[in-house]
């Protein structure tokens, strides 16, 4: 059984697709997976023991994307089953042109026209459950979804370690403030080693936090880790303070005790999945969830109003569980 899987582009979304992928592998234990996605999503998931081939989708680079997608589809070839966790025309075309007879994706005009199964997930529901609903169309056997799963061993730290993640790739509206992250880190510095995480575009933010923690020994890893190293280091943490972000979902895959700070996004849809030691800190706002990259009202109260002591209190409760 050969299964072609088009992963979501974002790290967090890709991790949230793993329960559906694992469930398919349970139903088809001899499945050989071909994974296609962004560099980040492929790097995080290509260590799956049933992954036989993996490709970074570069059809947007140079030339005509329709032509590139057609050529890439022919390179991938026909599989027994194919699923896309994206909702894009070119993703539907890629599955269609691959020649795979049984294909599935989220319902849209192009999926309805190009794929065998165009699925409308049950709403409201968590994104993990929505991905399960799409994957269910590939088998008559009920798919049982479990925890998020990454096949990378967690890093082993010498001492109890607190991770701080001030970034969020989607946009500034999802980011809490460096001075508040620093206040939380300072409170816990006598109990934990501190590690600051961040992508290449979040180095300045991480440096800001570090500058506010003068005299406290810490490791600033912003912009210094590969995707594999990031996942492993997150997996070994004893406590994690983060915005709604890809690393938040990576931490959930390793059941890391986590305080997740939410502002403009739908916490019921994208909170940590099945992490018993996960707490959300958020304030109800009339304007939230706006789902915007930047605050459209320019006040950013959904995040600005969250105090450091609220996050500290939530973290201490987790530590007592």
N, C-alpha and C positions, 0 to 999 in steps of 0.2 A: 504494500500500500504506500503510494507516494503522495504526500500532501504538500501543496504549495501554500505558503502563508505570507501575506503582505502585512507587515507589522505597522502599527501606528508610528508616526514620525517622532513624537515626543517621548522622552525616556519614561516618564511616569505612566503615560498611556500604554506604552509597550509592556511595562511591568504588570499593569492591570489586565493585560490580555493573557498573562501566563496561566491563570486558572482554567481558561477555556482551552488553551493549548494542551495543558496537562490532562484535562478531561478527555480530549480527543485521543491523546496517546494511551490513555487507559482503555478506551474502547478499541483502539487499533494499536495493540502493543508492539507490533512489528513495523509500525509506520516509519517511513524515512522522510524527514522534514527538509524542505527547502525554504529558507527564511530570506525575505527581501524587505528592505526598509532603509531608513536613514542610517548614517554611520553610527550614531549613538544607539539607536534601538538594536541594530544588528550586533554591535559590540557587546551589549548587555546580555543578549539572548543566544548568541551563537555557540555557547558552551553547553547547550542542551545535549544530553547523550544521544538523542535520536536525530540531531541535526546532521545532515549529510552534505548539504551545500548551503552557502549563504552569500548574498550579494547586496552591495550597497546600490540603491536605486539612483542612478545618475542620468536619468532620461531628461532632466531639465537642463543639463549642461550641453550647450552648443547645438546648433542646428535646429531642426523642427522636432518638437517633442512628440508629435504623433508618429513620425517616422522612427524616432529613437525608441518609443514604446513598442512599436511593432517589431523592431529588430530584437529588442530585449526579450519580448515574449517568445519569439522563435528560438532565442538562445536558451531560455528556461525550458521550453518544450512542454509537452502535455504531461499532466500528472493525473492521478486517479481522482483527487479532490483538490479544490483550491478555495481559499477564503481570503477576503480582504477586510482588515479592521479599519481601513480608511474609508472615507466617503468622498472619493474624488473620481472624476470622469476617467482620468488616465489609469487609475487603479482598476476600474471595471474593464477598461479596454485591455489592460495587460492580462487579466485572467481570460477574457474572451479570446484574444489572439493567441494565447498559449495553447489553445486546442483542448484544454481540460474539459471533460464532459459535465462534471458536477461542480458548480461554482456557487459561492454565497457572499453576500455583502449586505450592508445596511441599505434600507429602502431609499431609493431616489429615482429620478426619471431615467438616469443612465443605467443604474443597477437593474431596474425593471426591464429594460430593453436588452441588456447585454449579459446578465447573469441568470442562472437557473433559479436561484433563490434570492429574492430581495426582501429582507426581513425588517419588520417594524418591531423593535424591542419593546417590551412592556415598560410603560412609564407611569409614575416616577420609579426609578430604580437606579441602583449604583452602576457605574460604568462597567464594572466586572460582570454584573448580571446581564447588562446589555450585550457585551461581547459573547457571553454564554448563549444568549438567545440566537445570535447570528450563527455561532458554531453548531448549535443544535440541529440546524437544517441539514447538516452533512451526515447525520446518522439517526436511525430510528430509536437507538438506545438512549435513554435519558442521560444527559451529561450531569454529573455531580461535580460541582466546583468546590475547591478547598481553598487553602491559603495561596497567596502570591508565592512564586517560586523562581529563584535564580540559582543556577548551578555553578556558583563560584564560592569557594571556601571563604569564610569571614576571616579578617585579619585578627591576630592575637596581640592585644596591647599588654604592656607590662603592668599597668596600673588602671584602676577604674577611669574611664574616659568619657567626657561629655563632648558631643559634636554640636557645632553651631552652623546653621545654614541660612545666611541672610538673603540669599538670592532667590530668584524665580524667573526663569527664562521668558515666560509669556509676556511679562510687562511689569512696570513699576507699581501698578495698583495692587499687586499681590505681595509686595514687600513691606515687611515691618521695618523699623528704623534701627540703624547701626548703634546709636547711643543706647537704645533699649536692649538690644542683644548684648551689648557690652555690660550693662548693668546686671543682667541675668548671669552672664559668665563670671563676673566678679563675685557674685553671691556664692557660686558653687566652686570657686577656684580652690578652696581649701579641702574639697572632697574629691575633685576630679582633675585629671589632666584635661586641658582644653585643646580641641582641634577645630579650626575654622575651615569650612569647605566653601567652594565656589567655582564657577566655570571661568574660562578665560576673560569673559566680559564683566566679571564680578570681583576682579582683583582689587580695584579701588575701594569697593565697599568693605571687603575683608580687611584691607589695610587700615581703613578708618576704625574698624572695631579693634584691631590690634593696637593702634595708637592710643586708644582709650583704656587699654589694659596694661599700661606701663608698670613694670615690676612683677607681672604675673607671667610665669613660664607657659608658653603655648606654642602650638604648631599651626602655622598658616599655610594650608595646602591649596588655597585658591589658585586655579590656573596651573597647578603642578601635577595633577593626577590624570592618568588615562581613565577611560570609562571603566575598565576592569578594576583598576586600583581604587577608584571611587567607590564602586559597589562593595568591594572587599572591606575597605576601611569603614564604610558605613555599617556593614554587617557585624563588625566587632565592637560597636559602641555599647556603653552601658546606659547612656541617656542621650537623647537627641532633641534639640530645639530647632524648629524649622518653619518656614513658610509653606504654604501649599505649593508643592514643587515635585519634580522628578525624584530627587533624593528622598523625599518623604515616603514615596512608595517603595523605593529600594529598601529603606529601613523597615518598612512593614513586612517585606519579604523575609527579613531575618528576625522578625518579632522583637525589634529594638524598642524599649520604652521611649515613647515619643510625645512631645507636646507640639501640636500642629496649630499654627496661627492662621486663621482664615479671615478674609475680608470680602472681596468682590466676587468670589466664586461659590458654586453650589456645593456646600460641604456634604450634603446627603448623597451627592453623585460622585464626588471625587475624594472623599476622606479616606484614611487608611482602611484597607480591607482586612477584617478578621485579625486585628492586632489587639489583644486583650489589654495591653498596657499602652493604650493610645488615648490621649485627651485632646479635644479641640478647644481652643480659646478663640471666641468670636463674640461680636456684639451685634444684636439685631438692629438693622438700619432699614428705614423705608426705601432707600435707594439700592439696597443690596438684595440679591446678587445682581450686579449690573453686567458682569462678565466682560468688562472693558480692560484693555491693556493699561490705560491711564485713567485716573478719576475724572469722569466727564463733568463733575461739579466743582472740581479744583480744590475740594477741602480734604478729601481722603480720610474722612472721620472713621470709616470702617476699620482702618488700621491705626490711625493716629490716636484714637481713643483707648486703645488697648494698652494697659499699664504693665510695666515690668513686674510689679508685685503679683499681678494676676497670673502671669506665666510662671513665676517662681512658685507660687502656691500650687499650681497645677502639677508642676514637676515634682514637688515634694510629695504630693499625694500619690503619684505614680511610684515613687521610690519606696513608699510604705506598703504597696500591694504585695 
